[in-house]
Amino acid sequence: MNTFDFVAVPIIVTVVYTLISLLKRETKGNEKVMSRLPIIAAVIGAVLGVIGFYAVPGIIPAENIFTALLIGIGSGLAATGTHQVFKQRNNWTHCLKSGTI
Protein backbone atom coordinates (compact mmCIF):
# COMPACT_ATOMS: atom_id res chain seq x y z
CA MET A 1 0.00 0.00 0.00
CA ASN A 2 1.31 3.39 -1.04
CA THR A 3 1.72 6.24 1.45
CA PHE A 4 -0.32 8.54 -0.79
CA ASP A 5 -3.35 6.25 -1.00
CA PHE A 6 -5.23 8.18 1.67
CA VAL A 7 -4.03 11.69 0.84
CA ALA A 8 -6.17 12.40 -2.23
CA VAL A 9 -9.58 12.30 -0.58
CA PRO A 10 -8.89 14.88 2.16
CA ILE A 11 -7.18 17.14 -0.36
CA ILE A 12 -10.16 17.00 -2.72
CA VAL A 13 -12.61 17.52 0.17
CA THR A 14 -10.67 20.58 1.35
CA VAL A 15 -10.40 22.12 -2.12
CA VAL A 16 -14.09 21.53 -2.90
CA TYR A 17 -15.16 22.87 0.52
CA THR A 18 -13.13 26.03 -0.07
CA LEU A 19 -14.45 26.53 -3.60
CA ILE A 20 -18.05 25.99 -2.49
CA SER A 21 -17.59 28.48 0.36
CA LEU A 22 -16.22 31.05 -2.09
CA LEU A 23 -19.09 30.38 -4.49
CA LYS A 24 -21.65 30.88 -1.72
CA ARG A 25 -20.00 34.14 -0.69
CA GLU A 26 -19.75 35.46 -4.25
CA THR A 27 -23.37 34.63 -5.12
CA LYS A 28 -24.57 36.09 -1.79
CA GLY A 29 -26.60 33.02 -0.92
CA ASN A 30 -28.63 32.93 -4.15
CA GLU A 31 -31.28 30.23 -3.69
CA LYS A 32 -30.75 28.79 -7.19
CA VAL A 33 -27.06 28.29 -6.49
CA MET A 34 -27.62 27.09 -2.93
CA SER A 35 -30.02 24.37 -4.06
CA ARG A 36 -27.45 23.07 -6.55
CA LEU A 37 -24.41 23.06 -4.27
CA PRO A 38 -24.24 19.26 -3.85
CA ILE A 39 -24.29 18.80 -7.62
CA ILE A 40 -21.66 21.51 -8.10
CA ALA A 41 -19.52 19.93 -5.38
CA ALA A 42 -19.79 16.50 -7.03
CA VAL A 43 -18.79 17.92 -10.42
CA ILE A 44 -15.82 19.81 -8.97
CA GLY A 45 -14.77 16.68 -7.07
CA ALA A 46 -15.06 14.57 -10.23
CA VAL A 47 -12.90 17.01 -12.17
CA LEU A 48 -10.29 17.07 -9.39
CA GLY A 49 -10.33 13.26 -9.22
CA VAL A 50 -9.61 12.96 -12.93
CA ILE A 51 -6.95 15.69 -12.81
CA GLY A 52 -5.28 13.97 -9.86
CA PHE A 53 -5.39 10.62 -11.64
CA TYR A 54 -3.54 11.97 -14.67
CA ALA A 55 -1.42 14.77 -13.17
CA VAL A 56 -0.06 12.91 -10.15
CA PRO A 57 -0.18 9.18 -10.87
CA GLY A 58 -0.47 7.21 -7.66
CA ILE A 59 -2.10 9.90 -5.52
CA ILE A 60 -5.60 8.69 -6.39
CA PRO A 61 -5.98 5.07 -5.25
CA ALA A 62 -7.58 4.01 -8.54
CA GLU A 63 -6.58 1.68 -11.32
CA ASN A 64 -8.76 3.33 -13.97
CA ILE A 65 -10.40 6.63 -14.81
CA PHE A 66 -13.88 5.48 -13.76
CA THR A 67 -12.72 4.69 -10.22
CA ALA A 68 -10.87 8.02 -10.03
CA LEU A 69 -14.07 9.75 -11.14
CA LEU A 70 -16.10 8.00 -8.42
CA ILE A 71 -13.51 8.86 -5.77
CA GLY A 72 -13.68 12.49 -6.86
CA ILE A 73 -17.48 12.56 -6.77
CA GLY A 74 -17.53 10.96 -3.32
CA SER A 75 -14.97 13.45 -2.08
CA GLY A 76 -16.97 16.36 -3.47
CA LEU A 77 -20.11 15.15 -1.75
CA ALA A 78 -18.13 14.63 1.46
CA ALA A 79 -17.30 18.35 1.37
CA THR A 80 -21.04 19.11 1.31
CA GLY A 81 -21.57 16.77 4.25
CA THR A 82 -18.73 18.41 6.16
CA HIS A 83 -20.39 21.79 5.70
CA GLN A 84 -23.67 20.41 7.03
CA VAL A 85 -21.96 18.98 10.13
CA PHE A 86 -20.54 22.40 11.02
CA LYS A 87 -23.82 24.15 10.22
CA GLN A 88 -25.83 21.78 12.44
CA ARG A 89 -23.27 22.05 15.23
CA ASN A 90 -23.57 25.83 15.16
CA ASN A 91 -27.38 25.60 15.23
CA TRP A 92 -27.21 23.20 18.17
CA THR A 93 -24.82 25.50 20.07
CA HIS A 94 -27.09 28.49 19.43
CA CYS A 95 -30.12 26.55 20.70
CA LEU A 96 -28.28 25.52 23.85
CA LYS A 97 -27.17 29.10 24.58
CA SER A 98 -30.61 30.55 23.98
CA GLY A 99 -32.29 27.87 26.08
CA THR A 100 -34.68 26.71 23.38
CA ILE A 101 -33.81 23.08 24.02
N, C-alpha and C positions, 0 to 999 in steps of 0.2 A: 504494500500500500504506500502510495506516494504522500509526502508531507503536505502537498498542496491540494489533496483531495477534498479537504473540508474548508478551504479558504475561499473558494469562488462564491458559495452561497451567501455568506455574510457580506462579502464585498458587493454583490449584486443587490442584496436587500438594502444596504446602506446607501448606495447610489440611487436606487429607485425611490427610497424614502425621501432623500434630499431633493430629487427632481420633482416629486409629487408635492412636497412642501412648498417649493418655489412656484410651481404651477398654481397652487391654491392661493398663494399670496399675490401673484401677478394677476390672476383673474378675479381677485377680491371676493372669493366665495361664490362665484356664479353657479347657480343651481344646475345648469346643464352640464358644466364641467364636473361639479361635485358628484353628480349621479353616475358619471362615467369614469371616475377615478380608478376603480378596480380593473376595468378593461384597459385603461391607459397604462396602469402599473404592470399588467401582464404583458402588454406589447413592449414596453420599455425593457422589462426583464428578459423577454424572448430575444430581443435585439442584442442585449448585453451578453446573453448566453451564447449566441451564435458568434458574436465578435470575440468573446473569450475563447471559444473553441478553436477558432482559426488564428487569432492573434497570439495567444499564449498557449500553445499545445500542452496539455497536461494539467492545466489549472482547473478545467472543468472535468469532473470525473465521468466522462462520457466516451463511448467508443464510436458514436456516430452523431450526425448533425441533429437527428430527431430527438435523441436523448438530451443533447445540449439545449435544444429548444425547450423541452419540457422542464429541465432544471431551471432555465431562465424564467419561464412562466411561473413556476412554483415559487421562485425567489421573489418575483415581482408581486405576487399575491401575498407573500409573507410580509412584505413591506406594508401593504394595506392593513393586514392583521395587526402588525406592530403598532401602527398608528391608532387603531381602535383600542388596543390594550391601554395605551397611555391616555386616550380620551376618556375611557370608562373609569380609569383610576382617578383622573382629575374630577370627574363628576361625583364619584363616590366620596372623595375627600371633601368636596364642597358640601355634599349632603350631610356628612358627619359634622362638619364645622357649623353648619346652619341649624342642626338639630332636626332636620326633616326625616331622619330615620329613627 
